[in-house]
């Protein structure tokens, strides 16, 4: 296991020195580069891979995927990148991510697999002593999230949840959170989150498994079902597959973008270590919006709204999305934040925040606990829609009061043959 102090991966100095000297990534000393492996190189994973390939203090050493074409494509991306090509460097390829974790000299991993795999792969990576950047939603279930958080704490590795709205998008979300937390819209009255539908059961018919796809490994810890290209498209593709819609693998639109936008709501509510206490679904059992989350102070947050995140206070309203921030009245956005008031964790690049945190041995802007709590809001919403009744939730114990059926959905078992 290669710890950061042994590799002399010092805070901030490496990237500054490389820039001043005009050195390329592979001209830097090996001890000054973080060796990273990529678990999952579909559309999202390729995006991460392309970004990290351009960083002078990173060396991509391995890629893993269960689809051969994607695996080969990712390896070729590394081999053809100018810095790697000129130095004759290549990334090793693994169908089984566990083999990647055994690679000597590996420091860290980026996990960008379907949601139902996140927790198991992150726990195994933590057990192997690897620093982790994991895509959101952090897990498929609340129980998996708590197991992951405990594993990260035990291992001491640096963990970043891929909730990049905390860092990026022109600082719109940070701006909104700071104004809400500092009371510039007065006492908060209601929050509305405009995201998609809850998850549904998968009913896709079976298809022939394409050559080069290890379907059994794709299904992994989920209940086994026949292959369908909507879940795992053949080869290299440029879209986001529909596995996100099905509860066996993910949490629907409610959790997909909800993991971003409910995360911002949790941040604004100072609830990064907690969550709502009641879940109240709409009266219409066919409704796919309108569910309410109630917090201990009585504040209500609605699934559904006219923007990604809407904060309504006694003195005004803030609406914030990735492309813009608006307020009624607009003067709210011109107000100076109070001296000594709340200021958000400073970060303008989510991936760089992870790397800098690894160097400095500090927490990232979106820790495992924070990512788990934001994902839990999404999971609670899905359970509420699924059961169609009001639920009482204890965010400290992470249990439903007097509802065994709901509690069974908190931590369902993995498929036989898969374990922590």
LUMNU-247058 format. One line per 8 residues: number of its first residue (from 1); for each residue x, y, z of N, C-alpha, C. Coordinates in steps of 0.2 Angstrom, whole numbers, padded with zeros to 4 digits. Layout:
<pts>
NUM) X Y Z X Y Z X Y Z; ...
</pts>
This chain:
<pts>
1) 0004 -0006 0000 0000 0000 0000 0004 0006 0000; 0003 0011 -0005 0007 0017 -0005 0004 0023 -0002; 0006 0025 0004 0003 0030 0007 0006 0037 0005; 0002 0042 0006 0004 0048 0003 0011 0051 0006; 0012 0050 0012 0018 0053 0015 0024 0049 0013; 0024 0043 0011 0029 0039 0009 0031 0041 0001; 0026 0043 -0002 0027 0045 -0009 0029 0053 -0010; 0029 0056 -0004 0031 0063 -0004 0027 0067 -0008
9) 0020 0066 -0008 0015 0069 -0012 0013 0076 -0009; 0017 0081 -0009 0017 0087 -0005 0011 0092 -0007; 0008 0095 -0002 0003 0100 -0003 0005 0105 -0008; 0001 0106 -0013 0001 0112 -0018 0008 0113 -0022; 0014 0110 -0019 0020 0112 -0022 0021 0109 -0028; 0019 0103 -0029 0021 0099 -0035 0018 0102 -0042; 0011 0104 -0042 0009 0107 -0048 0012 0114 -0049; 0013 0117 -0044 0016 0124 -0045 0023 0123 -0048
17) 0027 0118 -0045 0034 0117 -0048 0034 0115 -0055; 0029 0111 -0057 0028 0108 -0064 0027 0114 -0068; 0022 0118 -0066 0020 0123 -0071 0026 0128 -0072; 0030 0130 -0066 0035 0135 -0067 0041 0132 -0071; 0042 0125 -0071 0047 0122 -0075 0045 0120 -0082; 0038 0121 -0084 0036 0119 -0090 0036 0112 -0092; 0036 0107 -0086 0037 0100 -0087 0030 0097 -0089; 0030 0092 -0093 0024 0088 -0095 0023 0083 -0089
25) 0018 0080 -0089 0016 0075 -0084 0022 0070 -0083; 0024 0067 -0089 0028 0061 -0088 0036 0063 -0088; 0037 0070 -0088 0044 0072 -0086 0044 0073 -0078; 0039 0073 -0075 0039 0074 -0068 0042 0068 -0064; 0045 0068 -0058 0047 0062 -0055 0041 0058 -0053; 0042 0051 -0053 0037 0047 -0052 0034 0048 -0045; 0038 0050 -0040 0036 0051 -0033 0031 0057 -0033; 0031 0061 -0038 0027 0067 -0038 0020 0066 -0042
33) 0019 0060 -0044 0013 0059 -0048 0008 0054 -0044; 0002 0055 -0044 -0003 0051 -0041 -0005 0045 -0046; -0004 0039 -0045 -0005 0034 -0050 -0012 0032 -0049; -0016 0033 -0054 -0024 0032 -0054 -0026 0026 -0058; -0031 0022 -0056 -0034 0018 -0060 -0042 0020 -0061; -0045 0018 -0066 -0052 0019 -0068 -0056 0013 -0068; -0061 0013 -0064 -0066 0007 -0063 -0072 0010 -0066; -0074 0007 -0072 -0079 0009 -0076 -0077 0015 -0081
41) -0077 0013 -0088 -0075 0018 -0093 -0081 0019 -0098; -0087 0019 -0096 -0092 0021 -0100 -0092 0029 -0102; -0098 0032 -0103 -0098 0039 -0105 -0095 0043 -0099; -0097 0042 -0093 -0095 0046 -0088 -0088 0045 -0086; -0086 0039 -0086 -0079 0037 -0085 -0074 0039 -0090; -0076 0039 -0096 -0072 0042 -0101 -0071 0050 -0100; -0076 0053 -0098 -0075 0060 -0097 -0070 0061 -0091; -0071 0058 -0086 -0066 0058 -0081 -0059 0056 -0083
49) -0058 0051 -0087 -0052 0049 -0090 -0049 0055 -0094; -0052 0058 -0098 -0050 0063 -0102 -0047 0069 -0098; -0051 0070 -0093 -0049 0076 -0088 -0042 0074 -0085; -0042 0069 -0082 -0036 0067 -0078 -0030 0066 -0082; -0031 0063 -0088 -0025 0063 -0093 -0021 0069 -0094; -0025 0075 -0094 -0022 0081 -0095 -0018 0084 -0089; -0018 0081 -0083 -0016 0084 -0077 -0008 0082 -0076; -0004 0086 -0075 0003 0085 -0075 0005 0081 -0068
57) 0001 0081 -0063 0003 0077 -0057 0000 0071 -0056; -0003 0068 -0062 -0007 0062 -0062 -0004 0057 -0067; -0004 0051 -0066 -0002 0046 -0071 -0007 0041 -0071; -0011 0040 -0076 -0016 0035 -0077 -0012 0028 -0078; -0013 0023 -0074 -0009 0017 -0075 -0014 0011 -0076; -0020 0012 -0075 -0025 0006 -0076 -0032 0008 -0078; -0035 0004 -0082 -0043 0005 -0083 -0046 -0002 -0082; -0053 -0002 -0081 -0056 -0008 -0080 -0063 -0007 -0082
65) -0066 -0012 -0085 -0073 -0012 -0088 -0075 -0019 -0090; -0082 -0020 -0089 -0084 -0027 -0091 -0086 -0028 -0098; -0085 -0022 -0102 -0087 -0022 -0109 -0080 -0021 -0113; -0078 -0026 -0117 -0071 -0026 -0120 -0070 -0020 -0124; -0075 -0018 -0128 -0074 -0012 -0133 -0072 -0006 -0129; -0076 -0005 -0123 -0075 0001 -0119 -0068 0000 -0116; -0066 -0005 -0114 -0059 -0006 -0110 -0054 -0005 -0115; -0054 -0008 -0121 -0049 -0006 -0126 -0049 0001 -0128
73) -0055 0004 -0129 -0055 0011 -0131 -0052 0016 -0125; -0053 0014 -0119 -0050 0018 -0114 -0042 0017 -0114; -0040 0011 -0115 -0033 0010 -0115 -0030 0013 -0121; -0033 0014 -0126 -0031 0017 -0132 -0030 0025 -0131; -0035 0028 -0127 -0035 0035 -0125 -0029 0036 -0121; -0027 0032 -0117 -0021 0033 -0113 -0015 0033 -0118; -0014 0027 -0122 -0008 0026 -0126 -0007 0032 -0131; -0013 0035 -0134 -0012 0040 -0139 -0012 0047 -0136
81) -0013 0048 -0130 -0012 0054 -0127 -0005 0057 -0128; -0003 0063 -0130 0003 0065 -0132 0008 0064 -0126; 0007 0065 -0120 0012 0064 -0115 0013 0057 -0114; 0008 0052 -0114 0010 0045 -0113 0013 0042 -0119; 0011 0044 -0125 0014 0042 -0132 0021 0043 -0132; 0023 0049 -0130 0030 0052 -0131 0034 0048 -0126; 0032 0046 -0120 0035 0042 -0115 0035 0035 -0116; 0031 0032 -0121 0030 0025 -0121 0026 0022 -0116
89) 0022 0026 -0113 0018 0024 -0107 0011 0021 -0109; 0009 0015 -0106 0002 0013 -0107 -0001 0011 -0101; -0008 0010 -0101 -0012 0008 -0095 -0013 0001 -0095; -0013 -0003 -0090 -0015 -0010 -0090 -0022 -0010 -0090; -0025 -0015 -0093 -0032 -0016 -0093 -0035 -0022 -0089; -0040 -0022 -0086 -0043 -0027 -0082 -0051 -0027 -0083; -0053 -0033 -0084 -0060 -0034 -0084 -0063 -0034 -0077; -0059 -0037 -0072 -0061 -0038 -0065 -0057 -0032 -0061
97) -0061 -0028 -0058 -0058 -0022 -0055 -0054 -0024 -0049; -0056 -0030 -0046 -0052 -0032 -0040 -0044 -0034 -0042; -0043 -0035 -0048 -0036 -0036 -0051 -0033 -0029 -0052; -0037 -0024 -0054 -0034 -0018 -0054 -0032 -0015 -0047; -0036 -0017 -0042 -0034 -0015 -0035 -0028 -0018 -0032; -0026 -0023 -0035 -0020 -0027 -0033 -0013 -0024 -0037; -0014 -0020 -0041 -0009 -0017 -0045 -0003 -0014 -0041; 0003 -0016 -0041 0008 -0013 -0037 0009 -0005 -0039
105) 0009 -0001 -0034 0010 0006 -0035 0004 0010 -0036; -0002 0007 -0036 -0008 0011 -0037 -0010 0015 -0031; -0011 0021 -0032 -0013 0025 -0026 -0020 0027 -0025; -0024 0027 -0031 -0031 0030 -0031 -0035 0027 -0036; -0041 0027 -0036 -0046 0025 -0041 -0052 0030 -0042; -0054 0030 -0048 -0060 0034 -0050 -0065 0029 -0052; -0071 0029 -0048 -0076 0024 -0049 -0082 0027 -0053; -0084 0025 -0059 -0089 0028 -0063 -0093 0022 -0066
113) -0095 0017 -0062 -0099 0012 -0064 -0106 0013 -0063; -0111 0009 -0065 -0118 0010 -0063 -0119 0010 -0055; -0124 0013 -0053 -0125 0015 -0045 -0125 0008 -0041; -0127 0003 -0044 -0128 -0003 -0039 -0121 -0006 -0038; -0116 -0004 -0041 -0109 -0006 -0040 -0105 -0002 -0036; -0107 0005 -0035 -0103 0010 -0031 -0100 0007 -0025; -0105 0005 -0020 -0103 0004 -0013 -0098 -0002 -0013; -0099 -0007 -0016 -0095 -0013 -0016 -0088 -0011 -0018
121) -0088 -0008 -0024 -0081 -0006 -0027 -0077 -0001 -0022; -0081 0004 -0019 -0078 0008 -0015 -0075 0005 -0009; -0079 0001 -0006 -0077 -0003 0000 -0071 -0007 -0001; -0071 -0010 -0007 -0065 -0014 -0008 -0059 -0010 -0010; -0060 -0004 -0013 -0054 0000 -0014 -0052 0003 -0007; -0056 0005 -0003 -0054 0007 0004 -0050 0002 0008; -0052 -0004 0007 -0049 -0010 0011 -0042 -0011 0008; -0041 -0009 0001 -0035 -0009 -0002 -0030 -0003 -0001
129) -0033 0002 0003 -0029 0008 0004 -0029 0013 -0001; -0034 0013 -0006 -0033 0017 -0012 -0038 0023 -0010; -0036 0029 -0012 -0040 0035 -0012 -0045 0035 -0017; -0051 0038 -0016 -0057 0036 -0020 -0060 0043 -0022; -0062 0043 -0029 -0066 0048 -0032 -0072 0044 -0034; -0078 0044 -0031 -0084 0040 -0033 -0090 0044 -0036; -0092 0042 -0042 -0098 0045 -0045 -0104 0045 -0040; -0109 0050 -0041 -0115 0050 -0038 -0120 0047 -0042
137) -0126 0045 -0039 -0128 0044 -0032 -0123 0039 -0029; -0121 0041 -0023 -0115 0037 -0020 -0117 0030 -0019; -0123 0028 -0018 -0125 0021 -0017 -0132 0020 -0020; -0134 0014 -0020 -0141 0012 -0022 -0145 0012 -0016; -0143 0010 -0010 -0147 0009 -0004 -0144 0013 0001; -0148 0015 0006 -0146 0018 0012 -0141 0014 0016; -0142 0007 0017 -0138 0003 0020 -0131 0002 0017; -0131 0002 0011 -0124 0002 0007 -0120 0008 0009
145) -0124 0014 0009 -0120 0020 0010 -0117 0020 0017; -0121 0017 0022 -0118 0017 0029 -0112 0013 0029; -0112 0007 0026 -0107 0002 0026 -0101 0006 0022; -0102 0009 0017 -0096 0013 0014 -0093 0018 0018; -0097 0022 0021 -0095 0027 0026 -0090 0024 0031; -0092 0019 0034 -0088 0016 0039 -0082 0013 0037; -0082 0010 0031 -0076 0008 0028 -0071 0013 0026; -0073 0019 0024 -0069 0025 0022 -0066 0027 0029
153) -0070 0028 0034 -0067 0030 0041 -0062 0025 0043; -0063 0019 0043 -0058 0014 0045 -0052 0014 0041; -0052 0015 0035 -0046 0015 0030 -0042 0021 0031; -0045 0027 0032 -0041 0033 0032 -0040 0036 0025; -0043 0033 0020 -0041 0036 0013 -0045 0042 0012; -0043 0046 0007 -0047 0052 0005 -0052 0051 0000; -0058 0053 0002 -0064 0051 -0002 -0068 0057 -0005; -0069 0057 -0011 -0073 0063 -0014 -0079 0060 -0018
161) -0085 0062 -0016 -0091 0060 -0020 -0092 0065 -0026; -0094 0063 -0031 -0094 0067 -0037 -0100 0071 -0038; -0101 0075 -0033 -0106 0080 -0033 -0103 0087 -0034; -0101 0088 -0041 -0097 0093 -0043 -0101 0100 -0043; -0107 0100 -0041 -0111 0107 -0041 -0108 0111 -0035; -0105 0107 -0030 -0102 0111 -0024 -0096 0115 -0026; -0093 0113 -0032 -0087 0116 -0034 -0088 0120 -0040; -0092 0118 -0045 -0091 0121 -0051 -0098 0125 -0053
169) -0099 0125 -0060 -0105 0128 -0063 -0105 0136 -0061; -0099 0139 -0062 -0099 0146 -0061 -0100 0149 -0054; -0100 0144 -0049 -0101 0145 -0042 -0108 0147 -0040; -0113 0146 -0045 -0120 0148 -0044 -0123 0144 -0038; -0122 0138 -0037 -0124 0134 -0031 -0121 0137 -0024; -0115 0138 -0025 -0111 0140 -0019 -0114 0147 -0017; -0115 0151 -0022 -0118 0158 -0020 -0125 0157 -0017; -0129 0153 -0020 -0136 0152 -0017 -0135 0149 -0010
177) -0131 0145 -0009 -0131 0142 -0002 -0128 0147 0003; -0123 0151 0001 -0121 0156 0006 -0126 0161 0008; -0130 0163 0003 -0136 0168 0004 -0141 0165 0008; -0143 0159 0007 -0148 0155 0011 -0145 0154 0018; -0139 0152 0019 -0136 0150 0026 -0135 0157 0030; -0134 0163 0026 -0133 0169 0030 -0140 0173 0031; -0145 0170 0029 -0152 0173 0030 -0154 0179 0026; -0151 0179 0020 -0152 0185 0016 -0159 0184 0013
185) -0162 0179 0013 -0169 0178 0011 -0174 0177 0017; -0171 0179 0023 -0175 0178 0029 -0176 0171 0031; -0180 0170 0035 -0181 0163 0038 -0184 0158 0032; -0180 0153 0031 -0182 0148 0025 -0189 0145 0027; -0193 0145 0022 -0200 0143 0023 -0201 0136 0019; -0199 0135 0013 -0200 0129 0009 -0194 0129 0004; -0193 0122 0002 -0188 0121 -0003 -0191 0117 -0008; -0190 0118 -0015 -0192 0114 -0020 -0187 0112 -0025
193) -0187 0105 -0026 -0181 0102 -0030 -0184 0100 -0037; -0182 0102 -0042 -0185 0100 -0049 -0181 0095 -0052; -0182 0089 -0051 -0179 0083 -0054 -0184 0078 -0056; -0182 0073 -0059 -0186 0068 -0063 -0190 0063 -0058; -0192 0058 -0062 -0197 0053 -0058 -0193 0048 -0054; -0197 0045 -0049 -0194 0040 -0045 -0192 0034 -0049; -0189 0029 -0046 -0187 0023 -0049 -0193 0018 -0050; -0192 0014 -0055 -0197 0009 -0057 -0194 0002 -0057
201) -0198 -0003 -0057 -0196 -0010 -0058 -0194 -0011 -0065; -0188 -0015 -0066 -0186 -0016 -0073 -0190 -0022 -0076; -0193 -0020 -0082 -0197 -0025 -0085 -0195 -0026 -0092; -0189 -0025 -0094 -0186 -0026 -0100 -0186 -0033 -0102; -0187 -0035 -0109 -0187 -0042 -0111 -0179 -0044 -0112; -0178 -0050 -0112 -0171 -0052 -0113 -0169 -0052 -0120; -0162 -0051 -0121 -0159 -0051 -0127 -0153 -0055 -0127; -0150 -0056 -0133 -0144 -0060 -0133 -0138 -0055 -0131
209) -0134 -0058 -0127 -0128 -0055 -0124 -0123 -0054 -0130; -0121 -0047 -0131 -0116 -0046 -0136 -0109 -0049 -0134; -0105 -0051 -0139 -0099 -0054 -0138 -0094 -0048 -0135; -0090 -0050 -0130 -0086 -0045 -0127 -0089 -0042 -0121; -0095 -0044 -0119 -0099 -0041 -0113 -0099 -0046 -0108; -0097 -0045 -0102 -0097 -0050 -0097 -0104 -0048 -0093; -0109 -0050 -0095 -0116 -0048 -0092 -0116 -0050 -0085; -0114 -0056 -0083 -0115 -0058 -0076 -0111 -0053 -0071
217) -0105 -0050 -0074 -0101 -0046 -0070 -0105 -0039 -0070; -0108 -0037 -0075 -0112 -0031 -0075 -0117 -0031 -0070; -0121 -0036 -0070 -0126 -0037 -0065 -0124 -0037 -0058; -0118 -0040 -0057 -0114 -0040 -0050 -0119 -0042 -0044; -0119 -0037 -0039 -0123 -0038 -0033 -0130 -0038 -0034; -0133 -0035 -0039 -0140 -0035 -0040 -0143 -0042 -0042; -0150 -0042 -0041 -0153 -0048 -0043 -0152 -0050 -0051; -0150 -0056 -0052 -0149 -0057 -0059 -0155 -0057 -0064
225) -0154 -0054 -0070 -0159 -0054 -0075 -0156 -0054 -0082; -0160 -0055 -0087 -0157 -0056 -0093 -0155 -0050 -0096; -0150 -0050 -0101 -0147 -0044 -0104 -0152 -0040 -0108; -0151 -0034 -0108 -0155 -0029 -0112 -0150 -0023 -0114; -0150 -0021 -0120 -0145 -0016 -0122 -0147 -0009 -0119; -0153 -0008 -0117 -0155 -0002 -0113 -0151 -0001 -0107; -0149 -0007 -0104 -0145 -0007 -0097 -0138 -0006 -0099; -0136 -0010 -0103 -0128 -0010 -0105 -0128 -0010 -0112
233) -0127 -0004 -0116 -0127 -0004 -0123 -0120 -0007 -0125; -0121 -0010 -0131 -0115 -0013 -0134 -0110 -0008 -0136; -0104 -0010 -0134 -0098 -0006 -0136 -0097 0001 -0133; -0094 0005 -0137 -0093 0012 -0135 -0099 0016 -0137; -0102 0020 -0133 -0107 0024 -0134 -0107 0031 -0131; -0111 0035 -0133 -0110 0042 -0131 -0116 0045 -0127; -0120 0040 -0125 -0126 0043 -0121 -0126 0040 -0114; -0131 0042 -0109 -0131 0039 -0103 -0137 0034 -0103
241) -0135 0027 -0102 -0139 0022 -0102 -0145 0022 -0097; -0150 0018 -0099 -0157 0019 -0095 -0157 0015 -0089; -0151 0011 -0087 -0151 0008 -0081 -0153 0013 -0075; -0152 0019 -0076 -0153 0024 -0071 -0161 0024 -0069; -0165 0022 -0073 -0172 0022 -0072 -0175 0017 -0068; -0171 0011 -0067 -0174 0005 -0063 -0171 0004 -0056; -0175 0003 -0052 -0173 0002 -0045 -0168 -0003 -0043; -0168 -0008 -0048 -0163 -0014 -0046 -0156 -0011 -0047
249) -0155 -0006 -0051 -0148 -0003 -0052 -0147 0004 -0050; -0152 0008 -0049 -0152 0015 -0047 -0158 0018 -0044; -0159 0024 -0045 -0165 0027 -0041 -0169 0032 -0045; -0169 0031 -0052 -0173 0035 -0056 -0170 0042 -0057; -0174 0046 -0061 -0172 0053 -0061 -0172 0056 -0054; -0176 0054 -0050 -0176 0057 -0043 -0169 0057 -0040; -0166 0051 -0041 -0159 0050 -0038 -0153 0052 -0043; -0154 0052 -0049 -0149 0053 -0054 -0147 0061 -0053
257) -0151 0065 -0055 -0150 0072 -0054 -0152 0074 -0047; -0156 0071 -0044 -0158 0072 -0037 -0152 0072 -0033; -0147 0067 -0034 -0141 0067 -0030 -0137 0073 -0030; -0138 0077 -0036 -0135 0084 -0036 -0139 0089 -0033; -0145 0089 -0034 -0149 0095 -0032 -0151 0094 -0025; -0153 0088 -0022 -0155 0087 -0015 -0148 0088 -0011; -0142 0087 -0014 -0136 0088 -0011 -0135 0096 -0009; -0137 0100 -0014 -0137 0107 -0013 -0142 0109 -0008
265) -0148 0106 -0008 -0153 0108 -0003 -0150 0106 0004; -0147 0100 0005 -0144 0098 0011 -0139 0103 0014; -0135 0105 0009 -0129 0110 0011 -0132 0116 0013; -0137 0119 0010 -0141 0125 0012 -0144 0124 0018; -0147 0118 0020 -0150 0117 0026 -0145 0115 0032; -0139 0115 0031 -0134 0113 0036 -0136 0106 0038; -0137 0102 0033 -0140 0095 0035 -0135 0090 0032; -0128 0091 0031 -0124 0087 0028 -0123 0080 0033
273) -0124 0081 0039 -0124 0075 0043 -0130 0072 0046; -0136 0074 0042 -0142 0072 0045 -0147 0072 0039; -0153 0073 0040 -0158 0072 0035 -0165 0073 0037; -0170 0072 0033 -0177 0073 0035 -0180 0068 0040; -0185 0070 0043 -0188 0065 0048 -0195 0062 0046; -0198 0065 0041 -0204 0062 0038 -0204 0062 0031; -0207 0057 0028 -0208 0057 0021 -0215 0056 0019; -0218 0061 0015 -0225 0061 0014 -0226 0061 0007
281) -0228 0055 0004 -0230 0054 -0003 -0236 0058 -0005; -0237 0060 -0012 -0243 0063 -0014 -0249 0058 -0013; -0255 0060 -0013 -0261 0056 -0012 -0262 0051 -0018; -0261 0054 -0024 -0262 0050 -0030 -0256 0045 -0030; -0258 0038 -0030 -0253 0033 -0030 -0249 0033 -0037; -0252 0036 -0042 -0249 0036 -0049 -0244 0042 -0050; -0244 0047 -0045 -0240 0053 -0046 -0233 0052 -0046; -0229 0055 -0049 -0222 0054 -0050 -0218 0061 -0047
289) -0222 0065 -0044 -0219 0071 -0041 -0224 0073 -0036; -0222 0078 -0031 -0226 0080 -0026 -0224 0077 -0019; -0220 0073 -0019 -0218 0070 -0012 -0215 0075 -0008; -0216 0075 -0001 -0213 0080 0003 -0209 0077 0008; -0203 0080 0010 -0199 0078 0015 -0199 0084 0021; -0200 0081 0027 -0201 0086 0032 -0195 0085 0037; -0192 0091 0039 -0186 0091 0043 -0188 0092 0050; -0184 0091 0055 -0186 0091 0062 -0188 0098 0064
297) -0186 0103 0061 -0188 0110 0062 -0195 0112 0059; -0198 0107 0055 -0204 0109 0052 -0204 0111 0045; -0197 0112 0042 -0197 0114 0036 -0198 0109 0031; -0202 0111 0025 -0204 0106 0020 -0200 0107 0014; -0198 0101 0011 -0194 0101 0005 -0198 0097 0000; -0200 0099 -0006 -0204 0096 -0011 -0200 0093 -0017; -0202 0087 -0019 -0199 0084 -0025 -0204 0087 -0031; -0201 0092 -0034 -0204 0095 -0040 -0203 0103 -0039
305) -0202 0106 -0044 -0201 0113 -0044 -0200 0116 -0051; -0199 0123 -0051 -0198 0126 -0057 -0191 0127 -0059; -0187 0125 -0055 -0179 0125 -0056 -0176 0120 -0052; -0169 0119 -0054 -0166 0114 -0050 -0167 0114 -0043; -0165 0120 -0040 -0166 0121 -0033 -0170 0128 -0032; -0175 0128 -0028 -0179 0134 -0026 -0179 0135 -0019; -0177 0140 -0016 -0177 0142 -0009 -0181 0148 -0008; -0187 0146 -0004 -0192 0152 -0003 -0191 0154 0005
313) -0190 0160 0006 -0189 0163 0012 -0194 0169 0014; -0194 0171 0020 -0199 0176 0022 -0197 0183 0018; -0191 0184 0016 -0189 0190 0012 -0188 0189 0005; -0189 0183 0002 -0187 0183 -0005 -0186 0175 -0007; -0185 0174 -0013 -0184 0168 -0016 -0178 0167 -0020; -0174 0162 -0020 -0168 0161 -0024 -0170 0155 -0028; -0169 0155 -0035 -0169 0149 -0039 -0162 0149 -0043; -0160 0142 -0042 -0153 0141 -0045 -0153 0135 -0049
321) -0150 0135 -0055 -0148 0130 -0059 -0141 0130 -0061; -0139 0125 -0065 -0132 0125 -0067 -0130 0131 -0072; -0135 0133 -0075 -0134 0139 -0080 -0135 0146 -0077; -0138 0147 -0072 -0140 0153 -0069 -0142 0153 -0062; -0142 0159 -0059 -0145 0160 -0052 -0150 0166 -0053; -0156 0166 -0050 -0160 0171 -0050 -0163 0172 -0043; -0166 0178 -0042 -0169 0180 -0035 -0175 0184 -0036; -0180 0184 -0032 -0185 0189 -0031 -0185 0191 -0024
329) -0183 0198 -0023 -0181 0202 -0028 -0174 0201 -0030; -0172 0204 -0036 -0165 0203 -0038 -0159 0206 -0033; -0162 0211 -0029 -0157 0214 -0025 -0154 0209 -0020; -0157 0203 -0019 -0154 0198 -0014 -0147 0196 -0017; -0146 0196 -0023 -0140 0194 -0026 -0135 0199 -0026; -0137 0205 -0024 -0132 0211 -0024 -0130 0212 -0017; -0133 0209 -0012 -0132 0210 -0005 -0125 0207 -0003; -0121 0211 0001 -0115 0209 0004 -0116 0203 0009
337) -0112 0198 0009 -0113 0193 0014 -0110 0196 0021; -0113 0194 0026 -0111 0197 0033 -0104 0195 0035; -0101 0200 0038 -0094 0198 0040 -0094 0193 0046; -0090 0188 0045 -0090 0183 0050 -0096 0178 0049; -0100 0178 0044 -0105 0174 0042 -0102 0167 0039; -0107 0163 0037 -0105 0157 0034 -0102 0158 0027; -0097 0154 0026 -0093 0154 0020 -0092 0147 0018; -0094 0145 0011 -0094 0138 0009 -0086 0136 0008
345) -0085 0130 0009 -0079 0127 0008 -0076 0129 0001; -0070 0132 0001 -0068 0135 -0006 -0065 0129 -0011; -0069 0129 -0016 -0067 0124 -0022 -0070 0126 -0028; -0066 0126 -0033 -0069 0128 -0040 -0068 0123 -0045; -0064 0117 -0043 -0063 0112 -0048 -0064 0105 -0044; -0069 0101 -0045 -0070 0096 -0040 -0065 0090 -0041; -0062 0089 -0046 -0057 0084 -0047 -0050 0086 -0044; -0049 0093 -0045 -0043 0096 -0042 -0043 0096 -0034
353) -0049 0097 -0032 -0050 0097 -0025 -0049 0090 -0021; -0051 0085 -0025 -0049 0078 -0023 -0041 0077 -0023; -0038 0079 -0028 -0031 0078 -0028 -0027 0083 -0023; -0029 0089 -0022 -0026 0093 -0017 -0027 0090 -0010; -0033 0087 -0009 -0035 0085 -0002 -0031 0078 -0001; -0029 0075 -0006 -0025 0069 -0005 -0018 0071 -0003; -0015 0076 -0006 -0009 0079 -0005 -0009 0082 0002; -0014 0086 0004 -0014 0089 0011 -0017 0085 0016
361) -0019 0079 0014 -0022 0074 0019 -0028 0077 0023; -0032 0080 0019 -0038 0084 0022 -0044 0081 0019; -0050 0083 0022 -0057 0081 0019 -0058 0085 0013; -0061 0081 0008 -0064 0085 0002 -0070 0089 0003; -0072 0092 -0002 -0078 0096 -0001 -0084 0092 -0001; -0084 0086 -0003 -0090 0081 -0003 -0088 0074 0000; -0088 0074 0006 -0085 0067 0009 -0090 0062 0008; -0088 0056 0010 -0092 0050 0010 -0098 0051 0014
369) -0098 0054 0020 -0104 0055 0024 -0109 0060 0021; -0106 0065 0018 -0110 0070 0015 -0114 0067 0009; -0110 0063 0005 -0113 0060 -0001 -0118 0055 0001; -0117 0051 0006 -0122 0046 0009 -0128 0050 0011; -0127 0055 0014 -0133 0059 0017 -0138 0061 0011; -0134 0064 0006 -0138 0067 0000 -0141 0061 -0004; -0138 0056 -0005 -0141 0050 -0008 -0147 0047 -0004; -0146 0047 0003 -0151 0045 0007 -0158 0048 0006
377) -0158 0055 0005 -0164 0059 0004 -0167 0056 -0003; -0163 0054 -0008 -0166 0051 -0014 -0169 0045 -0013; -0166 0041 -0009 -0168 0034 -0007 -0174 0034 -0003; -0175 0039 0002 -0181 0040 0006 -0187 0042 0001; -0185 0046 -0004 -0191 0048 -0008 -0193 0042 -0012; -0189 0038 -0015 -0191 0032 -0018 -0195 0027 -0014; -0193 0026 -0008 -0196 0022 -0004 -0203 0024 -0002; -0204 0031 -0001 -0210 0034 0000 -0215 0033 -0006
385) -0213 0034 -0012 -0217 0033 -0018 -0219 0026 -0019; -0214 0021 -0017 -0215 0014 -0018 -0220 0012 -0014; -0220 0014 -0007 -0225 0011 -0002 -0231 0015 -0002; -0231 0022 -0004 -0237 0026 -0004 -0240 0028 0002; -0236 0028 0007 -0239 0030 0014 -0234 0034 0018; -0236 0038 0022 -0232 0042 0026 -0227 0038 0031; -0220 0040 0031 -0215 0037 0034 -0212 0041 0039; -0210 0039 0045 -0206 0042 0050 -0199 0039 0050
393) -0194 0044 0049 -0187 0042 0048 -0183 0045 0054; -0179 0041 0057 -0174 0043 0062 -0167 0044 0058; -0165 0050 0056 -0159 0051 0053 -0152 0049 0057; -0153 0049 0063 -0147 0047 0068 -0146 0040 0068; -0152 0036 0068 -0151 0029 0069 -0152 0026 0062; -0154 0030 0057 -0156 0027 0050 -0161 0021 0050; -0166 0023 0053 -0172 0017 0054 -0178 0021 0053; -0183 0017 0050 -0190 0019 0050 -0194 0017 0057
401) -0198 0021 0059 -0201 0019 0065 -0207 0015 0064; -0207 0009 0067 -0213 0005 0067 -0215 0003 0060; -0211 0002 0055 -0212 0000 0048 -0207 -0005 0046; -0209 -0011 0047 -0204 -0017 0045 -0203 -0017 0037; -0208 -0016 0033 -0208 -0016 0026 -0203 -0011 0023; -0204 -0005 0026 -0200 0001 0024 -0192 -0001 0026; -0192 -0003 0032 -0185 -0005 0035 -0181 -0010 0030; -0185 -0015 0028 -0182 -0020 0024 -0179 -0017 0017
409) -0181 -0011 0015 -0179 -0008 0009 -0173 -0004 0011; -0171 -0003 0017 -0165 0001 0019 -0159 -0003 0017; -0159 -0009 0018 -0153 -0013 0017 -0154 -0020 0014; -0157 -0020 0008 -0158 -0027 0005 -0152 -0031 0004; -0152 -0037 0004 -0146 -0042 0003 -0143 -0041 -0004; -0137 -0042 -0005 -0134 -0043 -0011 -0135 -0050 -0014; -0134 -0051 -0021 -0134 -0057 -0024 -0129 -0062 -0021; -0131 -0068 -0021 -0126 -0073 -0018 -0119 -0073 -0022
417) -0114 -0073 -0018 -0107 -0073 -0021 -0104 -0067 -0021; -0108 -0061 -0018 -0105 -0055 -0018 -0105 -0053 -0011; -0100 -0050 -0008 -0099 -0048 -0001 -0094 -0042 0000; -0094 -0039 0006 -0090 -0034 0007 -0083 -0037 0008
</pts>
